[in-house]
Amino acid sequence: MKRPTKTSPGDGPPAVRVTELCKSYRRTSGGHHLRTLKSALVQRSLVKGIAKEETIVALEGLSFTVGKGESVGLIGSNGSGKSTLLKMLAGILKPTSGSIEVDGRVAALIELGAGFHPEISGRENIYINGAVLGLSRREIDRRFDDIVEFSGLASFIDEPVKNYSSGMYVRLGFAVAVHTDPDVLIVDEVLAVGDEAFAHRCLRRIEEFLAAGKTLLLVSHSLGLIEEVSDRVLWLEGGTLRASGHPRRVIDAYRESIAETESRAHLEEKQTREEEETDDGDAASDSERGKILRWGNREVEVESLRVLIDGREHYHLKSGQSVVFEIQLQVNSEQEDFVFGLAISTPRGVECWGTNTDLQGFEPERLAIGPSTVRIECPNLRLAPGEYLIDVAAHAHDGAPYDYRRHFAALSVTAAERGVGIYFPENRWTFSDGVHWQPTQRRAKKNTS
């Protein structure tokens, strides 16, 4: 279903307005022990010891608006404040300071099984949840069959929900939420629990919901889902708003931040985990290489690898960008037989691309003692979106390693287009005059990025 083009949040009264929102918690430190009932009655305390309190800031100074009919995705690492924000929008939590204004009825699917009583049946829980969301008994009666049909739980509707699987919980909760005619639908990560068929059904219902001019706020760690559904993305970090804007731009910035953080951590781990060399300096066996991340006699040492884009160090790139791999070497012994190589693979070990100076036709003459630099330029590195690991090696023609650095660096790739596999060759579709295409929402998003 094609959704109408929406105006920006500032063009009319917003569905949601958040102003300088703050939420803090008080956490009692550990080390407390329960008293006996007698001591509790005498000393009026169930806790032994003096509580030391610490303030934890979940959200700080958060301000944004969501327009009516707008779909907004929330991304960020665990603990960034996403779920806390949704709970306050749903009225489950109260802010420490600041204000929240929501125009219209709100339905929230926040936590798995939230609002369900485990001892009673799915049928009874539908009526209880419907009443909590503001429906009368008569309205629930009219919608009951539709709710059950959508959930696909007709055979289990009179069973206690404590016997339901996590997926069945989600089915029933989502079915009730979308059949209460909310103006604002709030959905946390729970959609990831359902099966593929139900996920497709939910997405179709969300598209219908948005086409009717309703508002959606969605939290998910599935960035593909966020990009597909959202008109705008908010990136929360440490309880503050790090970025807000077009889904692809914000998601790419988020992925780049994660990639750079992981790459730094990966390199630090390698520096603290130097593996023991083999006694005779020969190459490690295949079984050893599955565990050992570095081997060789170190007559030539691979000291560092930098991934450069426009001369600056990056470990997140867009498919098709021009990339330079810069290898820093320390030559401890002059060599006349040497090969330099680089290989890229997935974390599961699928080899994506690799080359070395021997394959490229370079004949070695002399490698002088001291520092040296080797660069590999890739004008158009069209890896598919995903995570990759890079191996770097210096070795002799017969394969005897001077220094082999396995999984020496990590790389993250994103792409505007979609596909299957690990390589994105340049391609173009052409059609005869009788083939006509209607622009889709996805292509419209791509053209505006």
N, C-alpha and C positions, 0 to 999 in steps of 0.2 A: 504494500500500500504506500502510495506516495504522499508524504506529508507536505502541507503547505509551508511556504517560506515564512518564517516568523520574524517579527521585528525584534530589535534589540531590547534588553531589559529596561532601558531608560525611556522607551517610547510610550509606556503606559504604566498603570499601577502594577507593581511586582507581585508575584504570588508569594515570594519569600523575601524578607528583608532582614539581614543580620547586621547589627551595629555594635562595634567594639565589644564583641562577645569574649568573655573570659570564663573559664571553669577550672577550679582548683580542688584538689582532694587533700584530706589530711590522712596520712598513713602513720599508724603506730608502729614503732620499731619492734624487732623481734626480741626474744629473751624473756617473755612474760610467762608466768605459770598460773594455772587456775588454783584458787584457794579452795579450801573445804567449804561446805555450805555453812558450817558453824562460824568460821572466820569471816565469811562474806557477810553474814547477818550482823556480826559484831562490828566489823570495820567498814561495812557498807561498800564493799568492793569485791568483785569476782576475780580481779586481776592482781597478781602479786608483783610488786615493784612499781616504780613511778614511770608512767608512760612518757616516752620522748616522742614528740610529734614532729612530723616533717611535712611540709607543703609540697605537693606535686602539681605542677601546672600542666593541665591537659590541653587547654586552648588559651590563647592570649591575644587580645586585640584583633579579633577576626571580624572583618566587615565585607559583605558582598550582597548582591541582590540576584534573584532568579526571576526571570520574566514568566508570565503566564504562557503555557504551552511550550516552555523550554525544557530541554533534557540536559541535565548537568551531571557529569561524572566526577567523582572524588577519588583521587589517587594519592598514594603516599605509603611509606613503609609502616610496618606494624608499630603502634604506639604514637603515630603522628597526630591522632585526635579525630580521625574520620568517624568512628563509631560513636564516640562521645558527642560529636556534632549532630549526627543523625538522631540520637536519643533525645537531645534537647529540642530538635526540630519537631520530634514526635510528641513532646511533652512528658517524656519519661523522666528526664532530669531537668533540674532548674539551673540556670546559669548563676555563677558567682557574681558576675557583673555584666553589664551590657544588655542588649535587648534583642528579641526575636519576634518578628511579625509574620504570621502565616495567614494568607487570605483563602478561606475555604476549608472544606473537610480534608483531614489528613488520614491516610492509611499507611501503616508502617509494617514492614517485614524486616525486623532488626536482627533477631537471634533465632536460632533453630529451636522450635518448640515453644517460643515465647508466647504466653497467653493461653496455652493449652493446659488443661488439667489431665494428668496422665491416667487417672483412675476411671474417667468417664469416656463415653464413646465419641467417635468422630462426629456423629450426628449432634450430640449434645454440645460439643465444643463449637460447632458451627453456629449454633444459636447464641452461645455465650459470647463468642468473638464478635458476631454480628451486632449484638446489643452493645458491647463495649465500643464498637466503631460507629454507633449512632443509629442503627437500624431498628425499626419496630418489629415485633413478632410477625406481623402481617407481611412486612417487606421481606423478612427472611424466608417466610413460607413461599413467597412468589419466586425467590431466587434460589431456593434450596436445590432444586433439580439441576440448575445450571452450574451451581458450585460443585456438586458431586460429579457431574459429567466432566467438567473441566479438570478436576483433580484426578479423575480416573480411578477413584477408590470406592466405587459402588459396592464391590464385594466385601469391603472392610469397614464400611461406614458405621456399622453398629458394634465394631470391636473397640475395646479400650485403646486409647492412643499410646499407652505405654508399650503396646505390642507393635507399634509402627516402626518402620525403619526411618533413618534420617531423611531419606528421599521422600518417603510418604508424609513426614512432617512438613517438609517444604511444599509439597503439592497441595496439601490441605490449607496451609497458611497463605500461600500465594492466591489460591482460588478464592478464599474468603476476602482477602484484601482487594482484589481487582473487581469483585462483584458488589462492593459497597458504594460504587460511584464516587470515589474520592476525587477531589480537585488536585491534591498533591499526593503522589505515591512515593514513598521512601523505601528503598530496597538496599539491604546490606548484602554481604558476600554470599548469603545463603543460596542464591541461584546456582552456585557451583556444585551444590550437593546433588541436584536433580540429574536424571538421566538425559541422554541426548534428545530424545523425542520430546520430553517435557520442556527442556530448555528452548527448543524451537517453538513450542506452543506458547511459552511465556514471552518470547521475543515478538511473536506475531501480535500477542495481546498488548504488549508495550507499545508497538507501532500504532495499533488502533487507538490506544489510550492517548498517545501524543497527537495523532491526527485529529482527535476530538478537541484539541486545544488544552489538554490537561498538562500538568507539570510533573516531571520525574527527577528525583535525586537518587543516583545509583553509586554505590561503593563496590568496587571489585578489584582484585589483583589481576584479573584477566584484562590486560591492556587492549587486546584486540576487541573484546566486547565493549569496553569503554569507548574506544574510537568509533565502533560501528553504531552505537546507540546515541552517543552524546552530541549535542550541538556545541557544548563548551565544557572545558575540563578545569577543575580546581586542583592544584597540587598543594597538599598540606605537608609541612615538615616541622617537627618540633612544636606543634600546636599553633603555628602561624601559616599564613598564606604565602607560599613560595612563588607561585605563578598562577595565572588565570588567562585562558584564551582558547584559540582554535585547538581541537583535540590533538591533531598530529604534532603541532609545534610544542605543546606542553608535554605530551607523552615522550617525544624525542628528547626534550631537555631532561626529563625525569630519567629516561634510560641512560642518557649520557652521564648523568650524575652517579647513577648506580654503577655503570661500567668503570668509571674512573676510580670510585671508591673500592670496588672489587679488585681492580688491577693493582692499585697501591697495596692492598692487603695481600694479594697474590705474590707480588714481588718481595714484600717484607717477609712473607712466610718462606720463600725460597732462600732468602739471605740467611735466615735462622735455621734452615734445614739442609745444610750442605751434607750430602750423602758421602759415605766412606768410599774411597777409591778401591779398586781391586788391587791386590798386592803386586801383580805383574804388569799393571797398567794396560792390559788388553781390554777389548770391548766387553761389555757385560753381555750375559746370555739373554735370550728372549724372555725367559721367565723373570730374570732379574730386572729387565727393563720395565716390566709392568709395575715395579715398585720404586726402582731407583730413578731419580729425576736428573741426575748428573753423573757422567762417567767420562774417563779419558785420562791421558797422562799429563795434561796441563802444560805441555810444551808451548801450546798456544791456548790462551784462556779467553772465553767469551765473557766479557765483564758486564755488558748491558745491551738491552735492545730497546729502542725507542720507535714508536709508531708516530709518524709526522704527517700532518695535513696542513698545507700552506705554511710549512716551516714550524708549526707549533705541535707540541706533543698531545696526542689524543688517542684514547682507547675505545672510543665510540665513533662510528662513522656511518654514513648513508651509503647504501649500495650504489656503486658506480663512481664514487669519489676517487680522486687521485691521491695515492698513498705512497709514502716512502718509509721503508723499514731500514733503520739505521743501527748497525751492529758495531759496538765498540770492542776492540780486541786488545789484549796485552800479549805480545810475543816474547816468550822467555828464552826461546832457542831458535836461532835462524833456521829457516826451512826452505827447501827447494821442491818439496812435494806437499801441496796443500790444496784443499777444496773447501769452499764455504757454501753452506746450504741453509735453506729455510723451508719450513713446512707448516701448513695450517690444517687443523682437524677440528672436529666437533668434540665436545666433552665425552661422547661415547666412543670415540676413536675412529670415526669415519674420516678418511683422508680427503680433504677438499682440494688442496693444491700444494705443490711443492716444487722446488727447483734448486739447482746448485750450479756452481761455476763450471764444473766439468760437463754437465748436460748442456750448458750454454756455450760450450766451445772454448773456454778460457784455458790456456796452457800456462801452468805456473813456471816462474823463473826464479824468483827469490823473495822471501818474506823476511824483512829485517827485524832485528830485535827492537822492542819498544812498543808504544801504542800505535794502533792502526784503526782505521774506520772503513767499514764496508757498507754501501747503501744499495738497496734494491728498490727501484722505482716502478710503481704499478699505476699507469695513467688512468686506468678504469677498472678498479677492483669490484667486480659485480658479484660478490657473495650474497646469498639469500639472507633475509633477516634471521638472526639467531646469535648464539654465543659460540665463540671459537677459542682454541688454544694454539699457541705458536711454539714450534720447536726451532732451535737454532743450533748449528753444528759447525765445527772446524775439524776436518779429518784429512787423512791421506787418501790417495787414489784407490787403495785397496780396502778402504773403509775403516782402517784403524783410527780411532778417535783421538784427537788432541783434546777436545772439549765438546761434549754433547749436552746441551741444556734442553731437557724435555719439559714441555708445558711451562716455558720460560715466561710467557706473558699471555694475558687474556684480552680478547677483543669482542666487542658487541656491535652488531650491525642492524640497522633498520632500513626500511625501504617504503617508498610511497605506494608501490605496486605490490600485488600479492602473487604468490605462486607456490609451487611444490618443489622440494629438492633443496640443494645447497648452492646452486649457481643460477644467476639471473642473466642470461645472454640478452643482448639488445634484440628486440623483436618488434614487428609491426603487423597488425591484422589488416587485411583488405577483403572487401566483399563485392559481389556483383550487384547490379542495380536493383535486383529484386529483394535484397536483404536490408531490412530497416531496423534500427535500434532506437529505443526510447532511453533518454538519459536517466540513469539511476541516481539514487541519493549518494551512493558511494563515489560515483564518478564526479558528481557535483562537488563533493567535499574535496576530492583530489584536485579538481581544477581551481578551487579557491585557495588551496594551501600555498 
